Amino acid sequence: MDWDRLRIFHAVADAGSLTHAGEVLNLSQSAVSRQIRALEEALNTPLFHRHARGLILTEPGELLFDASKAMAKRLDAATARIRDSEEEVLGELRVTTTMAFGTIWLAPRLPRLFAKYPDLKVELMLDERVMDLPMREADVAIRMKEPSQADLVRRRLMSVQIRLFATDEYLAQNAPLTQLEDLAKHRLICQNAASPQVSAGAELVKQLLTYNPRSLLTVNNYFGVLQSALNNLGIGVLPDYVTEYFPSLERVLPEIESSVVPVYLAYPEELRQSKRVSAFRDFIQEEIIAQRKQLKDLAKT
């Protein structure tokens, strides 16, 4: 297969337009069109349905695009490894983690990462879905369980527990809350037990719901739960790391908490020597050490 034509096909499929692909490739629309037609003739099959609004891949086109995307990821990985032979920490780093951990814990710390490595380009992908690191859907993952995929370097970072929090204002305006049975006089704010989340959190929610809260607000991510609790709507079921950033939240029913949730950092074995990955890994570990010290100091005051 002609590699140059495959490169042009990939650009067209990605852009959905001959014109836009030509702009990316710095080629005229007619030149791009000729290469696509030549590739279709060589394969003896149409790769695109042509419409007034643009191009749509045919079934064979989808197959070829999937293959070209996999090849592009491998080439990106090879390029990154070559660049990592340099002294500087630079280039792109794709990090995946959950919506809650990414928005509440990781994102506020990124200014310190960029201050240290200003030439680094981070793509933060927040998704409850576990991305395929060996297939290079991401470079680094921070997940709330030990990765099961093979050929990964993994390191346990810390532990998290899901607990109950509310603002002082909410607690002052509502009935006392000293035991689980008191939830019958309160509004509970939590993730739907069926929504994607760590199993420990789902189990805790199921337990709490057996006490028939007076009112219930369910949200499909912890960030929504957090914002609702901060706005005095009720008792939020949240990861314990939120207390670092939101001192207005007070822990309630301190004896109630989920089982321990391990937090792991993982990356493909082929990126073991990557300076970008090593820099990010070391940064995260430094932040966790600093967080532990801060929490210990707060406990003394």
Protein Blocks (a to p, Z undefined) as FASTA:
>chain_A
ZZklmmmmmmmmmnopaklmmmmnopafklmmmmmmmmmmmnopafbdcdfkbccddfkl
mmmmmmmmmmmmmmmmmmmmmmmmpmbdgdjddddddfklmmmmmmmmmmmmmmmmmmbc
cdddddfbdcdfknopafbdcdfbdcfbehiacddfbdcdddddddfklmmmmccdfbfk
lmmmcccddddfkbgcdfklmmmmmmmmmnopabdcddfbfklmmmmmmnonaccdddfk
lmmmmmmbccehklbccddddddddddfklmmpmklmmmmmmmmmmmmmmmmmmmmmmmZ
Z
